[in-house]
Amino acid sequence: MVKAIFLSKHEDALRAEVRELSAQEFPPAEVRLRVEYSSLNYKDALAIVKGEPVVRQWPMVPGIDGVGVVEESSNPDLKAGQRVVLNGWGVGERHWGCLAQYAGAKADWLVSLPASLDARDAMALGTAGYTAMLCVLKLEKHGVKPSDGEVLVTGAAGGVGSVAIALLARRGFNVVASTGRSEETPYLEKLGALRVIDRKALSERGKPLEKETWAAVVDSVGSHTLANACASTRYGGIVAACGLAQGMDLAMTVAPFILRGVTLAGVDSVMAPLAVRRTAWQCLADEIDRELLRVISREVGLQEAIAVAPRLLAGQVRGRIIVDVNA
Ligand code: NDP
């Protein structure tokens, strides 16, 4: 029997519970993984608390990411005993996910975990950390250098924001953290933020162009915050947009793009090709400060993950939640 968070619908009411499932109840899969750790991302919290729009099939085992060991594989490229990361590809949305002791996957969804990154640290990063790295790689590809000026990180005390700050500071950037939680200033400074600003400065509808301030931006918030970030990015700068914590809407003008040559770069983690994933996970393994990962993350079991989910959606969770699926 396998322990899993199980989401089901009963006359339109969502039930989220930890259940014991037999291996036969899981859909057939090319690769069977023994999951070691998963994590609680924004999307997982949405799935557990609201179901839609994340869950596309019922019933569902949520969990958009996990790390584990291959137990059985019908693909010759993947051998039993290999430690792999599974994230995205609709896992935890359309396909049963990793908030369970067992997960099934297609072989070409899986990335070998870099040898220097242990399983727990991989899920301290999880999809949020990997997405933060995808954003940093966009900035790098654009040619942004530390000498170009300050880099803004929005949603700073959240999962993507926390890891983005740590990664950018490590690369020598002067990072400015935007947060609604001023009490987290010592935490954000510990991660490497040079200064902290109140997110209110960005969260209301602003002007088409604001003072040129940021060389680049990593935004996990969307809505007016993203519009204002673009409006205050310096000539030729870049804004990497990956999230919608404030909202999915985006009301702005083309002024930053046509008058300042600002680039708005979309970042998607779910369908990112394997080569991009391998690069991102290797860069994370090479660059992330393991001590800071202890500061960023805390660990819960499956039952507590259900309890924490509403707090994560309410923006009350700091950093990252690792889920020990065997606890
Ligand atoms: P978290 O909940 O950990 O962090 C989000 C942060 O956004 C909060 O901690 C808070 O930071 C800030 N925030 C929350 N509500 C508001 C609001 N109303 N206005 C302004 N800021 C707000 O989530 P994650 O970091 O895991 O994910 C962040 C976003 O990125 C989510 O929308 C998620 O769906 C998206 N995402 C997208 C991916 C992709 O593939 N494109 C992959 C991973 C995540 P603070 O308290 O510091 O202000």
Residues whose N, C-alpha, C, O or C-beta is under 5 A from the ligand:
A	BS01	NDP	N41 Y42 K43 T127 A128 T131 G155 A156 A157 G158 G159 V160 G161 S178 T179 G180 R181 R199 S220 V221 C242 G243 L244 A245 Q246 V267 D268 S269 V270 L312 G315 V317 G319
